[in-house]
Amino acid sequence: MSGNAVSLRLRSVELYERPVTLRLPFRFGAATVTHCPQAFVRVQATVGRRNVEGATAELMVPKWFDKNPALTHEQNFEQLRQALRLARDAYGAADAPLTPWAMAESCGTEAITRGTALGLPRLAAQFGAALLDKAIADAALRSAATPWVRGVQAGVLGDPWSPRLRLHETATVVLRHTVGLADRLRDDEPGPDPQDGLPATLEAAIATYGLTHFKLKLCGDIERDATRLGAIATLLQARVQDHHITLDGNETFADAEALGRWWQAMAAMPTLQQLLSRTLLLEQPIARARALDTPIDGLCLPMPVILDESDDHADVFERGLALGYRGISSKACKGLYRSLHSAARIAQEPQRLLLSGEDLTCQAGLAVQQDTMLAASLGVRHIERNGHHYVDGFGIAPQAEAQAFADAHPGFYTGAHAASVSARQRPRLQVHGGRLDLASLHVPGFASAVHPLWSDLQVMP
């Protein structure tokens, strides 16, 4: 453990939420999401004799942590609330000062064990510990008055991987735009348009943001995927000269054999040759129940296949590598230490393995700032971001809260430093030339100079 590691004693853990309504329906796999709550965590701690606060947020997306079709979206939300309550109780019971990593190892493990014993899928059970770890990291970095990259590199968290990693204090990162299964492609296609000044189609998003990287959702049906991918390929060839894509299977294939049949059909279609040649990776195509049962290297897929939903245990990545997988996703909702662990393994074979940056519809504010910083600091150069596309800015958050974030992080958001209330724009994520400006996120704490207006949030039931 580094001599720079901060030891904290938690005084309180508070859980909040805020409803989020999507401006466009987001369809992935078999799920379509139109609304869901965003969870917020606030920790109060002492470091020596000083009081310090840390915070984080994450959308509680249904049908991703647990894709059981028998469960309603509301039941999925309650699973994640239960994981958060278990984590609050486990971390709050620590009776001695601990480093952030030591808390994750002891309290986080206990919370996950309790969750799985109560029937939560491990991916859902991890959610509570993942959020507590982010908030505690924020508190530790604030107490040390250091930003994420420099603090983690100096050993503030006390984890075993940071000393072996070279973190990047990145100024910008490429935004990879999500194309959901329900998204309109062209402006002349019929479909929803909220008329809110934001792009409602892929064509409009390209023109508005200058996009070059795209993440395409698959449904797993050969005919439907071929038709939609062909339409996307035609649009990209016409609108974006130098483009790159990733494909997201979202567990739509039952096994490796089904994936092999799908790939052979796609590879045989002349209309898809250019799109497939520009594909950087294929994300979690096989359902998590079977993904680690059978080798996939015999499928001879030309792009790396990576794990995402399967990432529910520390040994998953190594097991996947033995079967032919070549990478894994970084997502703050799975835990920042899982990302650090994966990055350290990839650093051993950087020419063969990769860490990707994927999105759980991270919302403006703490969620998108912390998740972006985590992935970018680990060397990820293009990151899926979709919260700005499916939700209008800060949603129903008060203007004062949205404006505080915009003013604290100019370049990352629009509408910063307005001279008067009448001159203020609605703060939204700012994308220029398909990139995000991260310069303002390198501030003491975990990628944020401000916290939400706690009095405006609902206490989590």
Backbone hydrogen bonds, N-H to C=O, Kabsch-Sander energy under -0.5 kcal/mol:
donor,donor_aa,acceptor,acceptor_aa,energy
5,A,2,S,-1.5
6,V,156,V,-2.4
8,L,6,V,-0.5
8,L,98,L,-3.0
9,R,46,T,-2.1
10,L,8,L,-0.5
11,R,44,Q,-3.5
12,S,44,Q,-1.8
14,E,42,R,-3.0
16,Y,40,F,-2.7
17,E,458,Q,-2.3
18,R,38,Q,-1.7
20,V,36,C,-1.4
22,L,34,T,-2.7
23,R,390,Y,-2.9
24,L,390,Y,-0.9
26,F,33,V,-2.5
27,R,25,P,-0.7
28,F,26,F,-0.5
28,F,31,A,-2.1
31,A,28,F,-2.3
33,V,26,F,-3.1
36,C,20,V,-2.2
38,Q,18,R,-2.7
39,A,58,E,-2.9
40,F,16,Y,-2.6
41,V,56,T,-2.3
42,R,14,E,-2.4
43,V,54,G,-2.8
44,Q,12,S,-2.3
45,A,52,V,-2.8
46,T,9,R,-2.3
47,V,50,R,-2.6
48,G,46,T,-0.5
49,R,47,V,-0.6
50,R,47,V,-2.0
52,V,45,A,-2.7
54,G,43,V,-2.2
56,T,41,V,-1.8
58,E,39,A,-2.2
60,M,37,P,-2.7
61,V,59,L,-1.4
64,W,61,V,-0.6
65,F,61,V,-0.6
71,L,68,N,-1.7
76,N,72,T,-1.9
77,F,73,H,-2.4
78,E,74,E,-2.1
79,Q,75,Q,-1.8
80,L,76,N,-1.6
81,R,77,F,-2.2
82,Q,78,E,-2.6
83,A,79,Q,-2.0
84,L,80,L,-2.0
85,R,81,R,-2.6
86,L,82,Q,-2.4
87,A,83,A,-1.9
88,R,84,L,-2.7
89,D,85,R,-2.2
90,A,86,L,-2.4
91,Y,87,A,-2.9
92,G,88,R,-2.2
93,A,89,D,-1.0
94,A,91,Y,-1.4
98,L,8,L,-2.6
101,W,157,L,-2.2
103,M,99,T,-2.3
104,A,100,P,-2.1
105,E,101,W,-2.5
106,S,102,A,-2.3
107,C,103,M,-1.4
108,G,103,M,-1.8
109,T,104,A,-0.9
110,E,106,S,-1.8
111,A,107,C,-2.4
112,I,108,G,-2.3
113,T,109,T,-2.4
114,R,110,E,-2.4
115,G,111,A,-2.2
116,T,112,I,-2.6
117,A,113,T,-1.8
118,L,114,R,-1.3
119,G,116,T,-1.3
120,L,115,G,-2.4
124,A,121,P,-0.6
125,A,121,P,-2.7
126,Q,122,R,-2.1
127,F,123,L,-0.5
127,F,124,A,-1.0
128,G,124,A,-0.6
129,A,125,A,-0.7
130,A,126,Q,-2.8
131,L,127,F,-2.0
132,L,128,G,-2.3
133,D,129,A,-2.6
134,K,130,A,-1.7
135,A,131,L,-2.3
136,I,132,L,-2.5
137,A,133,D,-2.2
138,D,134,K,-2.1
139,A,135,A,-2.0
140,A,136,I,-2.6
141,L,137,A,-2.6
142,R,138,D,-2.2
143,S,139,A,-2.3
144,A,140,A,-1.5
145,A,142,R,-1.0
146,T,141,L,-2.3
148,W,445,G,-0.6
151,G,147,P,-2.6
152,V,148,W,-3.0
153,Q,149,V,-2.4
154,A,150,R,-1.7
155,G,151,G,-0.6
155,G,152,V,-1.1
156,V,151,G,-2.5
158,G,155,G,-0.7
164,R,161,W,-1.8
165,L,161,W,-0.6
165,L,162,S,-1.4
167,L,165,L,-0.7
168,H,377,S,-2.4
169,E,167,L,-0.5
170,T,168,H,-1.6
173,V,436,L,-1.6
174,V,381,R,-2.0
175,L,434,G,-2.8
176,R,174,V,-0.5
176,R,383,I,-2.9
177,H,175,L,-0.6
177,H,213,H,-2.6
178,T,385,R,-0.6
179,V,215,K,-3.0
180,G,178,T,-0.6
181,L,27,R,-2.4
183,D,180,G,-1.1
184,R,200,A,-0.6
189,E,186,R,-1.5
202,L,184,R,-1.7
203,E,185,L,-2.6
205,A,201,T,-2.2
206,I,202,L,-2.3
207,A,203,E,-1.7
208,T,204,A,-2.5
209,Y,205,A,-2.7
210,G,206,I,-1.8
213,H,175,L,-0.6
214,F,244,H,-2.0
215,K,177,H,-3.3
216,L,214,F,-0.5
216,L,246,T,-2.8
217,K,179,V,-1.9
217,K,215,K,-0.5
218,L,248,D,-2.4
222,I,220,G,-0.5
225,D,221,D,-2.9
226,A,222,I,-2.4
227,T,223,E,-2.1
228,R,224,R,-2.4
229,L,225,D,-3.0
230,G,226,A,-2.0
231,A,227,T,-1.8
232,I,228,R,-2.4
233,A,229,L,-2.7
234,T,230,G,-2.1
235,L,231,A,-1.9
236,L,232,I,-2.8
237,Q,233,A,-2.3
238,A,234,T,-1.4
239,R,235,L,-2.0
240,V,236,L,-2.9
243,H,241,Q,-0.7
244,H,212,T,-2.3
245,I,278,R,-2.1
246,T,214,F,-2.2
247,L,281,L,-2.3
248,D,216,L,-2.6
249,G,247,L,-0.6
249,G,283,E,-2.7
250,N,283,E,-0.6
251,E,284,Q,-2.8
252,T,249,G,-1.7
253,F,285,P,-2.5
259,L,255,D,-1.8
260,G,256,A,-2.5
261,R,257,E,-2.1
262,W,258,A,-2.0
263,W,259,L,-2.7
264,Q,260,G,-2.3
265,A,261,R,-1.8
266,M,262,W,-2.4
267,A,263,W,-3.0
268,A,264,Q,-0.9
269,M,266,M,-1.6
272,L,269,M,-1.7
273,Q,270,P,-1.2
276,L,272,L,-2.8
277,S,273,Q,-1.9
278,R,274,Q,-1.0
278,R,275,L,-0.7
279,T,276,L,-1.3
280,L,245,I,-3.3
280,L,278,R,-0.5
282,L,304,P,-2.5
283,E,247,L,-3.2
284,Q,306,I,-2.8
287,A,253,F,-2.4
290,R,287,A,-2.2
291,A,287,A,-1.8
293,D,290,R,-2.1
294,T,290,R,-0.7
296,I,323,L,-3.1
297,D,323,L,-1.1
299,L,296,I,-1.8
300,C,297,D,-1.2
306,I,282,L,-2.6
307,L,327,G,-1.8
311,D,308,D,-1.8
312,D,310,S,-2.6
316,V,313,H,-1.6
319,R,315,D,-2.0
320,G,316,V,-2.7
321,L,317,F,-2.5
322,A,318,E,-1.6
323,L,319,R,-0.6
323,L,320,G,-1.1
324,G,320,G,-0.6
324,G,321,L,-1.0
325,Y,320,G,-2.2
326,R,305,V,-2.6
327,G,305,V,-0.7
328,I,354,L,-1.5
329,S,307,L,-1.6
330,S,356,S,-3.0
331,K,329,S,-0.6
334,K,331,K,-2.0
335,G,331,K,-0.5
335,G,332,A,-1.0
339,S,335,G,-1.3
340,L,336,L,-2.1
341,H,337,Y,-2.5
342,S,338,R,-2.4
343,A,339,S,-2.6
344,A,340,L,-2.1
345,R,341,H,-1.7
346,I,342,S,-2.5
347,A,343,A,-2.1
348,Q,345,R,-1.2
349,E,346,I,-1.4
352,R,349,E,-1.3
353,L,349,E,-2.7
354,L,326,R,-1.7
356,S,328,I,-2.1
357,G,382,H,-0.7
358,E,330,S,-1.6
358,E,356,S,-0.6
364,A,393,G,-0.7
368,V,363,Q,-2.1
369,Q,365,G,-2.0
370,Q,366,L,-2.7
371,D,367,A,-2.2
372,T,368,V,-2.0
373,M,369,Q,-2.2
374,L,370,Q,-2.4
375,A,371,D,-2.0
376,A,372,T,-2.7
377,S,373,M,-2.4
378,L,374,L,-0.8
378,L,375,A,-0.8
379,G,376,A,-1.7
380,V,375,A,-1.9
383,I,174,V,-2.7
384,E,357,G,-2.8
385,R,176,R,-1.8
389,H,386,N,-0.9
390,Y,386,N,-2.0
391,V,387,G,-1.5
393,G,391,V,-1.1
394,F,427,P,-0.6
395,G,392,D,-2.2
397,A,394,F,-2.0
402,A,398,P,-2.3
403,Q,399,Q,-3.0
404,A,400,A,-1.7
405,F,401,E,-1.9
406,A,402,A,-2.3
407,D,403,Q,-2.9
408,A,404,A,-2.1
409,H,405,F,-1.7
411,G,413,Y,-1.0
412,F,409,H,-1.1
413,Y,409,H,-1.3
414,T,428,R,-2.8
423,A,420,S,-0.6
424,R,420,S,-0.7
424,R,421,V,-1.0
430,Q,412,F,-2.5
431,V,429,L,-0.6
432,H,430,Q,-0.5
432,H,435,R,-2.0
434,G,209,Y,-2.6
435,R,432,H,-1.6
436,L,173,V,-2.8
437,D,411,G,-0.6
438,L,171,A,-3.0
438,L,436,L,-0.7
439,A,171,A,-0.8
441,L,438,L,-2.0
442,H,438,L,-0.5
442,H,439,A,-1.1
443,V,441,L,-2.1
445,G,146,T,-2.2
447,A,443,V,-0.5
447,A,445,G,-1.4
454,W,452,P,-1.2
456,D,453,L,-1.8
457,L,453,L,-0.5
457,L,454,W,-1.2
458,Q,17,E,-2.3
460,M,15,L,-2.3
